[in-house]
Amino acid sequence: MKKLIFGAFTTILSTALLFGCGTPNDEQEPDPTEEPSEQHEDQNQ
């Protein structure tokens, strides 16, 4: 029983480590067709 718990715990930690150290896909370059928000603020004033 202890081996099963230890194995499951090791698997969960290993998986979390792999996903936690991966490169995020959120840091993509902005779409060149979109205007930056600073330009919108300048135009509204």
PDBQT receptor file of N, H, CA, C and O in Angstrom, charges set to zero:
ATOM      1  N   MET A   1       0.830  -1.192   0.000  1.00  0.00    +0.000 N 
ATOM      2  CA  MET A   1       0.000   0.000   0.000  1.00  0.00    +0.000 C 
ATOM      3  C   MET A   1       0.876   1.256   0.000  1.00  0.00    +0.000 C 
ATOM      4  O   MET A   1       0.564   2.228  -0.689  1.00  0.00    +0.000 OA
ATOM      5  N   LYS A   2       1.950   1.242   0.756  1.00  0.00    +0.000 N 
ATOM      6  H   LYS A   2       2.203   0.453   1.316  1.00  0.00    +0.000 HD
ATOM      7  CA  LYS A   2       2.840   2.400   0.804  1.00  0.00    +0.000 C 
ATOM      8  C   LYS A   2       3.504   2.638  -0.551  1.00  0.00    +0.000 C 
ATOM      9  O   LYS A   2       3.722   3.782  -0.952  1.00  0.00    +0.000 OA
ATOM     10  N   LYS A   3       3.822   1.548  -1.252  1.00  0.00    +0.000 N 
ATOM     11  H   LYS A   3       3.644   0.619  -0.926  1.00  0.00    +0.000 HD
ATOM     12  CA  LYS A   3       4.439   1.686  -2.567  1.00  0.00    +0.000 C 
ATOM     13  C   LYS A   3       3.471   2.333  -3.554  1.00  0.00    +0.000 C 
ATOM     14  O   LYS A   3       3.888   3.136  -4.388  1.00  0.00    +0.000 OA
ATOM     15  N   LEU A   4       2.199   1.998  -3.469  1.00  0.00    +0.000 N 
ATOM     16  H   LEU A   4       1.861   1.345  -2.791  1.00  0.00    +0.000 HD
ATOM     17  CA  LEU A   4       1.196   2.578  -4.346  1.00  0.00    +0.000 C 
ATOM     18  C   LEU A   4       1.044   4.073  -4.082  1.00  0.00    +0.000 C 
ATOM     19  O   LEU A   4       0.985   4.866  -5.021  1.00  0.00    +0.000 OA
ATOM     20  N   ILE A   5       0.980   4.454  -2.828  1.00  0.00    +0.000 N 
ATOM     21  H   ILE A   5       1.028   3.809  -2.065  1.00  0.00    +0.000 HD
ATOM     22  CA  ILE A   5       0.858   5.867  -2.473  1.00  0.00    +0.000 C 
ATOM     23  C   ILE A   5       2.109   6.623  -2.903  1.00  0.00    +0.000 C 
ATOM     24  O   ILE A   5       2.009   7.716  -3.462  1.00  0.00    +0.000 OA
ATOM     25  N   PHE A   6       3.275   6.062  -2.653  1.00  0.00    +0.000 N 
ATOM     26  H   PHE A   6       3.357   5.174  -2.200  1.00  0.00    +0.000 HD
ATOM     27  CA  PHE A   6       4.528   6.698  -3.034  1.00  0.00    +0.000 C 
ATOM     28  C   PHE A   6       4.628   6.847  -4.556  1.00  0.00    +0.000 C 
ATOM     29  O   PHE A   6       5.088   7.879  -5.046  1.00  0.00    +0.000 OA
ATOM     30  N   GLY A   7       4.207   5.842  -5.291  1.00  0.00    +0.000 N 
ATOM     31  H   GLY A   7       3.833   5.005  -4.893  1.00  0.00    +0.000 HD
ATOM     32  CA  GLY A   7       4.233   5.896  -6.750  1.00  0.00    +0.000 C 
ATOM     33  C   GLY A   7       3.289   6.949  -7.293  1.00  0.00    +0.000 C 
ATOM     34  O   GLY A   7       3.642   7.690  -8.210  1.00  0.00    +0.000 OA
ATOM     35  N   ALA A   8       2.089   7.020  -6.734  1.00  0.00    +0.000 N 
ATOM     36  H   ALA A   8       1.802   6.418  -5.990  1.00  0.00    +0.000 HD
ATOM     37  CA  ALA A   8       1.121   8.020  -7.181  1.00  0.00    +0.000 C 
ATOM     38  C   ALA A   8       1.621   9.424  -6.856  1.00  0.00    +0.000 C 
ATOM     39  O   ALA A   8       1.498  10.332  -7.678  1.00  0.00    +0.000 OA
ATOM     40  N   PHE A   9       2.179   9.606  -5.675  1.00  0.00    +0.000 N 
ATOM     41  H   PHE A   9       2.280   8.868  -5.007  1.00  0.00    +0.000 HD
ATOM     42  CA  PHE A   9       2.713  10.895  -5.262  1.00  0.00    +0.000 C 
ATOM     43  C   PHE A   9       3.857  11.328  -6.181  1.00  0.00    +0.000 C 
ATOM     44  O   PHE A   9       3.933  12.490  -6.580  1.00  0.00    +0.000 OA
ATOM     45  N   THR A  10       4.733  10.398  -6.509  1.00  0.00    +0.000 N 
ATOM     46  H   THR A  10       4.671   9.454  -6.185  1.00  0.00    +0.000 HD
ATOM     47  CA  THR A  10       5.866  10.695  -7.397  1.00  0.00    +0.000 C 
ATOM     48  C   THR A  10       5.378  11.063  -8.795  1.00  0.00    +0.000 C 
ATOM     49  O   THR A  10       5.913  11.980  -9.419  1.00  0.00    +0.000 OA
ATOM     50  N   THR A  11       4.378  10.361  -9.282  1.00  0.00    +0.000 N 
ATOM     51  H   THR A  11       3.944   9.616  -8.776  1.00  0.00    +0.000 HD
ATOM     52  CA  THR A  11       3.821  10.655 -10.606  1.00  0.00    +0.000 C 
ATOM     53  C   THR A  11       3.192  12.040 -10.649  1.00  0.00    +0.000 C 
ATOM     54  O   THR A  11       3.384  12.788 -11.609  1.00  0.00    +0.000 OA
ATOM     55  N   ILE A  12       2.451  12.373  -9.621  1.00  0.00    +0.000 N 
ATOM     56  H   ILE A  12       2.295  11.766  -8.842  1.00  0.00    +0.000 HD
ATOM     57  CA  ILE A  12       1.798  13.686  -9.573  1.00  0.00    +0.000 C 
ATOM     58  C   ILE A  12       2.839  14.799  -9.516  1.00  0.00    +0.000 C 
ATOM     59  O   ILE A  12       2.718  15.794 -10.231  1.00  0.00    +0.000 OA
ATOM     60  N   LEU A  13       3.850  14.644  -8.681  1.00  0.00    +0.000 N 
ATOM     61  H   LEU A  13       3.948  13.836  -8.100  1.00  0.00    +0.000 HD
ATOM     62  CA  LEU A  13       4.887  15.673  -8.574  1.00  0.00    +0.000 C 
ATOM     63  C   LEU A  13       5.684  15.807  -9.864  1.00  0.00    +0.000 C 
ATOM     64  O   LEU A  13       6.029  16.919 -10.264  1.00  0.00    +0.000 OA
ATOM     65  N   SER A  14       5.978  14.701 -10.513  1.00  0.00    +0.000 N 
ATOM     66  H   SER A  14       5.698  13.798 -10.188  1.00  0.00    +0.000 HD
ATOM     67  CA  SER A  14       6.726  14.754 -11.769  1.00  0.00    +0.000 C 
ATOM     68  C   SER A  14       5.921  15.457 -12.859  1.00  0.00    +0.000 C 
ATOM     69  O   SER A  14       6.466  16.258 -13.619  1.00  0.00    +0.000 OA
ATOM     70  N   THR A  15       4.646  15.163 -12.932  1.00  0.00    +0.000 N 
ATOM     71  H   THR A  15       4.204  14.513 -12.314  1.00  0.00    +0.000 HD
ATOM     72  CA  THR A  15       3.785  15.802 -13.919  1.00  0.00    +0.000 C 
ATOM     73  C   THR A  15       3.666  17.294 -13.652  1.00  0.00    +0.000 C 
ATOM     74  O   THR A  15       3.718  18.101 -14.580  1.00  0.00    +0.000 OA
ATOM     75  N   ALA A  16       3.506  17.662 -12.392  1.00  0.00    +0.000 N 
ATOM     76  H   ALA A  16       3.464  17.007 -11.638  1.00  0.00    +0.000 HD
ATOM     77  CA  ALA A  16       3.414  19.083 -12.033  1.00  0.00    +0.000 C 
ATOM     78  C   ALA A  16       4.712  19.808 -12.375  1.00  0.00    +0.000 C 
ATOM     79  O   ALA A  16       4.681  20.957 -12.816  1.00  0.00    +0.000 OA
ATOM     80  N   LEU A  17       5.832  19.157 -12.179  1.00  0.00    +0.000 N 
ATOM     81  H   LEU A  17       5.857  18.224 -11.821  1.00  0.00    +0.000 HD
ATOM     82  CA  LEU A  17       7.119  19.764 -12.491  1.00  0.00    +0.000 C 
ATOM     83  C   LEU A  17       7.258  20.003 -13.992  1.00  0.00    +0.000 C 
ATOM     84  O   LEU A  17       7.746  21.053 -14.409  1.00  0.00    +0.000 OA
ATOM     85  N   LEU A  18       6.837  19.048 -14.794  1.00  0.00    +0.000 N 
ATOM     86  H   LEU A  18       6.440  18.195 -14.455  1.00  0.00    +0.000 HD
ATOM     87  CA  LEU A  18       6.927  19.191 -16.242  1.00  0.00    +0.000 C 
ATOM     88  C   LEU A  18       6.032  20.317 -16.757  1.00  0.00    +0.000 C 
ATOM     89  O   LEU A  18       6.448  21.102 -17.610  1.00  0.00    +0.000 OA
ATOM     90  N   PHE A  19       4.810  20.397 -16.242  1.00  0.00    +0.000 N 
ATOM     91  H   PHE A  19       4.473  19.760 -15.549  1.00  0.00    +0.000 HD
ATOM     92  CA  PHE A  19       3.897  21.447 -16.696  1.00  0.00    +0.000 C 
ATOM     93  C   PHE A  19       4.284  22.802 -16.119  1.00  0.00    +0.000 C 
ATOM     94  O   PHE A  19       4.078  23.824 -16.772  1.00  0.00    +0.000 OA
ATOM     95  N   GLY A  20       4.827  22.833 -14.936  1.00  0.00    +0.000 N 
ATOM     96  H   GLY A  20       4.995  22.002 -14.405  1.00  0.00    +0.000 HD
ATOM     97  CA  GLY A  20       5.206  24.092 -14.307  1.00  0.00    +0.000 C 
ATOM     98  C   GLY A  20       6.422  24.725 -14.936  1.00  0.00    +0.000 C 
ATOM     99  O   GLY A  20       6.547  25.950 -14.928  1.00  0.00    +0.000 OA
ATOM    100  N   CYS A  21       7.315  23.939 -15.474  1.00  0.00    +0.000 N 
ATOM    101  H   CYS A  21       7.214  22.944 -15.480  1.00  0.00    +0.000 HD
ATOM    102  CA  CYS A  21       8.547  24.476 -16.060  1.00  0.00    +0.000 C 
ATOM    103  C   CYS A  21       8.444  24.661 -17.567  1.00  0.00    +0.000 C 
ATOM    104  O   CYS A  21       9.415  25.074 -18.200  1.00  0.00    +0.000 OA
ATOM    105  N   GLY A  22       7.312  24.371 -18.142  1.00  0.00    +0.000 N 
ATOM    106  H   GLY A  22       6.523  24.036 -17.627  1.00  0.00    +0.000 HD
ATOM    107  CA  GLY A  22       7.140  24.532 -19.578  1.00  0.00    +0.000 C 
ATOM    108  C   GLY A  22       7.039  25.996 -19.962  1.00  0.00    +0.000 C 
ATOM    109  O   GLY A  22       6.756  26.844 -19.115  1.00  0.00    +0.000 OA
ATOM    110  N   THR A  23       7.267  26.299 -21.224  1.00  0.00    +0.000 N 
ATOM    111  H   THR A  23       7.496  25.610 -21.912  1.00  0.00    +0.000 HD
ATOM    112  CA  THR A  23       7.147  27.676 -21.679  1.00  0.00    +0.000 C 
ATOM    113  C   THR A  23       5.685  27.995 -21.931  1.00  0.00    +0.000 C 
ATOM    114  O   THR A  23       4.989  27.228 -22.596  1.00  0.00    +0.000 OA
ATOM    115  N   PRO A  24       5.213  29.109 -21.411  1.00  0.00    +0.000 N 
ATOM    116  CA  PRO A  24       3.801  29.455 -21.604  1.00  0.00    +0.000 C 
ATOM    117  C   PRO A  24       3.546  29.934 -23.025  1.00  0.00    +0.000 C 
ATOM    118  O   PRO A  24       4.404  30.568 -23.640  1.00  0.00    +0.000 OA
ATOM    119  N   ASN A  25       2.372  29.629 -23.536  1.00  0.00    +0.000 N 
ATOM    120  H   ASN A  25       1.676  29.114 -23.037  1.00  0.00    +0.000 HD
ATOM    121  CA  ASN A  25       1.987  30.058 -24.880  1.00  0.00    +0.000 C 
ATOM    122  C   ASN A  25       1.384  31.448 -24.863  1.00  0.00    +0.000 C 
ATOM    123  O   ASN A  25       1.106  32.008 -25.923  1.00  0.00    +0.000 OA
ATOM    124  N   ASP A  26       1.174  32.027 -23.673  1.00  0.00    +0.000 N 
ATOM    125  H   ASP A  26       1.400  31.573 -22.811  1.00  0.00    +0.000 HD
ATOM    126  CA  ASP A  26       0.550  33.341 -23.566  1.00  0.00    +0.000 C 
ATOM    127  C   ASP A  26       1.485  34.463 -24.006  1.00  0.00    +0.000 C 
ATOM    128  O   ASP A  26       1.015  35.554 -24.332  1.00  0.00    +0.000 OA
ATOM    129  N   GLU A  27       2.773  34.229 -24.022  1.00  0.00    +0.000 N 
ATOM    130  H   GLU A  27       3.155  33.343 -23.757  1.00  0.00    +0.000 HD
ATOM    131  CA  GLU A  27       3.728  35.279 -24.338  1.00  0.00    +0.000 C 
ATOM    132  C   GLU A  27       4.037  35.331 -25.833  1.00  0.00    +0.000 C 
ATOM    133  O   GLU A  27       5.201  35.338 -26.235  1.00  0.00    +0.000 OA
ATOM    134  N   GLN A  28       3.009  35.366 -26.632  1.00  0.00    +0.000 N 
ATOM    135  H   GLN A  28       2.064  35.360 -26.305  1.00  0.00    +0.000 HD
ATOM    136  CA  GLN A  28       3.186  35.472 -28.065  1.00  0.00    +0.000 C 
ATOM    137  C   GLN A  28       3.270  36.942 -28.439  1.00  0.00    +0.000 C 
ATOM    138  O   GLN A  28       2.814  37.808 -27.692  1.00  0.00    +0.000 OA
ATOM    139  N   GLU A  29       3.855  37.223 -29.602  1.00  0.00    +0.000 N 
ATOM    140  H   GLU A  29       4.226  36.520 -30.209  1.00  0.00    +0.000 HD
ATOM    141  CA  GLU A  29       3.946  38.596 -30.059  1.00  0.00    +0.000 C 
ATOM    142  C   GLU A  29       2.542  39.128 -30.338  1.00  0.00    +0.000 C 
ATOM    143  O   GLU A  29       1.677  38.390 -30.809  1.00  0.00    +0.000 OA
ATOM    144  N   PRO A  30       2.320  40.402 -30.049  1.00  0.00    +0.000 N 
ATOM    145  CA  PRO A  30       0.975  40.953 -30.292  1.00  0.00    +0.000 C 
ATOM    146  C   PRO A  30       0.641  40.994 -31.773  1.00  0.00    +0.000 C 
ATOM    147  O   PRO A  30       1.523  41.060 -32.629  1.00  0.00    +0.000 OA
ATOM    148  N   ASP A  31      -0.636  40.955 -32.050  1.00  0.00    +0.000 N 
ATOM    149  H   ASP A  31      -1.353  40.902 -31.354  1.00  0.00    +0.000 HD
ATOM    150  CA  ASP A  31      -1.122  40.992 -33.425  1.00  0.00    +0.000 C 
ATOM    151  C   ASP A  31      -0.828  42.365 -34.025  1.00  0.00    +0.000 C 
ATOM    152  O   ASP A  31      -1.256  43.372 -33.462  1.00  0.00    +0.000 OA
ATOM    153  N   PRO A  32      -0.115  42.439 -35.145  1.00  0.00    +0.000 N 
ATOM    154  CA  PRO A  32       0.248  43.751 -35.703  1.00  0.00    +0.000 C 
ATOM    155  C   PRO A  32      -0.951  44.558 -36.196  1.00  0.00    +0.000 C 
ATOM    156  O   PRO A  32      -0.827  45.764 -36.411  1.00  0.00    +0.000 OA
ATOM    157  N   THR A  33      -2.106  43.921 -36.380  1.00  0.00    +0.000 N 
ATOM    158  H   THR A  33      -2.206  42.941 -36.206  1.00  0.00    +0.000 HD
ATOM    159  CA  THR A  33      -3.282  44.663 -36.837  1.00  0.00    +0.000 C 
ATOM    160  C   THR A  33      -3.958  45.399 -35.688  1.00  0.00    +0.000 C 
ATOM    161  O   THR A  33      -4.741  46.320 -35.919  1.00  0.00    +0.000 OA
ATOM    162  N   GLU A  34      -3.663  45.003 -34.446  1.00  0.00    +0.000 N 
ATOM    163  H   GLU A  34      -3.026  44.255 -34.258  1.00  0.00    +0.000 HD
ATOM    164  CA  GLU A  34      -4.255  45.674 -33.298  1.00  0.00    +0.000 C 
ATOM    165  C   GLU A  34      -3.401  46.865 -32.903  1.00  0.00    +0.000 C 
ATOM    166  O   GLU A  34      -2.172  46.804 -32.939  1.00  0.00    +0.000 OA
ATOM    167  N   GLU A  35      -4.073  47.961 -32.522  1.00  0.00    +0.000 N 
ATOM    168  H   GLU A  35      -5.072  48.011 -32.493  1.00  0.00    +0.000 HD
ATOM    169  CA  GLU A  35      -3.350  49.137 -32.069  1.00  0.00    +0.000 C 
ATOM    170  C   GLU A  35      -3.072  48.996 -30.572  1.00  0.00    +0.000 C 
ATOM    171  O   GLU A  35      -3.901  48.456 -29.839  1.00  0.00    +0.000 OA
ATOM    172  N   PRO A  36      -1.934  49.469 -30.119  1.00  0.00    +0.000 N 
ATOM    173  CA  PRO A  36      -1.665  49.428 -28.675  1.00  0.00    +0.000 C 
ATOM    174  C   PRO A  36      -2.671  50.278 -27.911  1.00  0.00    +0.000 C 
ATOM    175  O   PRO A  36      -3.226  51.233 -28.453  1.00  0.00    +0.000 OA
ATOM    176  N   SER A  37      -2.899  49.930 -26.661  1.00  0.00    +0.000 N 
ATOM    177  H   SER A  37      -2.448  49.155 -26.220  1.00  0.00    +0.000 HD
ATOM    178  CA  SER A  37      -3.899  50.631 -25.863  1.00  0.00    +0.000 C 
ATOM    179  C   SER A  37      -3.495  52.071 -25.580  1.00  0.00    +0.000 C 
ATOM    180  O   SER A  37      -4.366  52.912 -25.355  1.00  0.00    +0.000 OA
ATOM    181  N   GLU A  38      -2.192  52.383 -25.585  1.00  0.00    +0.000 N 
ATOM    182  H   GLU A  38      -1.485  51.700 -25.767  1.00  0.00    +0.000 HD
ATOM    183  CA  GLU A  38      -1.757  53.750 -25.322  1.00  0.00    +0.000 C 
ATOM    184  C   GLU A  38      -2.264  54.697 -26.413  1.00  0.00    +0.000 C 
ATOM    185  O   GLU A  38      -2.607  55.842 -26.121  1.00  0.00    +0.000 OA
ATOM    186  N   GLN A  39      -2.313  54.242 -27.645  1.00  0.00    +0.000 N 
ATOM    187  H   GLN A  39      -2.034  53.311 -27.883  1.00  0.00    +0.000 HD
ATOM    188  CA  GLN A  39      -2.783  55.093 -28.728  1.00  0.00    +0.000 C 
ATOM    189  C   GLN A  39      -4.274  55.360 -28.565  1.00  0.00    +0.000 C 
ATOM    190  O   GLN A  39      -4.738  56.451 -28.895  1.00  0.00    +0.000 OA
ATOM    191  N   HIS A  40      -5.035  54.389 -28.063  1.00  0.00    +0.000 N 
ATOM    192  H   HIS A  40      -4.658  53.503 -27.795  1.00  0.00    +0.000 HD
ATOM    193  CA  HIS A  40      -6.459  54.592 -27.833  1.00  0.00    +0.000 C 
ATOM    194  C   HIS A  40      -6.668  55.651 -26.772  1.00  0.00    +0.000 C 
ATOM    195  O   HIS A  40      -7.575  56.472 -26.898  1.00  0.00    +0.000 OA
ATOM    196  N   GLU A  41      -5.847  55.654 -25.725  1.00  0.00    +0.000 N 
ATOM    197  H   GLU A  41      -5.110  54.987 -25.622  1.00  0.00    +0.000 HD
ATOM    198  CA  GLU A  41      -5.983  56.629 -24.651  1.00  0.00    +0.000 C 
ATOM    199  C   GLU A  41      -5.680  58.030 -25.160  1.00  0.00    +0.000 C 
ATOM    200  O   GLU A  41      -6.372  58.977 -24.788  1.00  0.00    +0.000 OA
ATOM    201  N   ASP A  42      -4.653  58.187 -26.009  1.00  0.00    +0.000 N 
ATOM    202  H   ASP A  42      -4.090  57.418 -26.311  1.00  0.00    +0.000 HD
ATOM    203  CA  ASP A  42      -4.283  59.488 -26.542  1.00  0.00    +0.000 C 
ATOM    204  C   ASP A  42      -5.388  60.043 -27.451  1.00  0.00    +0.000 C 
ATOM    205  O   ASP A  42      -5.628  61.250 -27.455  1.00  0.00    +0.000 OA
ATOM    206  N   GLN A  43      -6.035  59.211 -28.190  1.00  0.00    +0.000 N 
ATOM    207  H   GLN A  43      -5.840  58.230 -28.186  1.00  0.00    +0.000 HD
ATOM    208  CA  GLN A  43      -7.067  59.652 -29.122  1.00  0.00    +0.000 C 
ATOM    209  C   GLN A  43      -8.334  60.070 -28.380  1.00  0.00    +0.000 C 
ATOM    210  O   GLN A  43      -9.065  60.943 -28.847  1.00  0.00    +0.000 OA
ATOM    211  N   ASN A  44      -8.598  59.451 -27.224  1.00  0.00    +0.000 N 
ATOM    212  H   ASN A  44      -8.004  58.742 -26.845  1.00  0.00    +0.000 HD
ATOM    213  CA  ASN A  44      -9.815  59.745 -26.475  1.00  0.00    +0.000 C 
ATOM    214  C   ASN A  44      -9.708  61.055 -25.711  1.00  0.00    +0.000 C 
ATOM    215  O   ASN A  44     -10.743  61.579 -25.298  1.00  0.00    +0.000 OA
ATOM    216  N   GLN A  45      -8.557  61.602 -25.503  1.00  0.00    +0.000 N 
ATOM    217  H   GLN A  45      -7.717  61.177 -25.839  1.00  0.00    +0.000 HD
ATOM    218  CA  GLN A  45      -8.402  62.821 -24.700  1.00  0.00    +0.000 C 
ATOM    219  C   GLN A  45      -8.545  64.055 -25.505  1.00  0.00    +0.000 C 
ATOM    220  O   GLN A  45      -8.440  65.158 -24.969  1.00  0.00    +0.000 OA
TER     221      GLN A  45
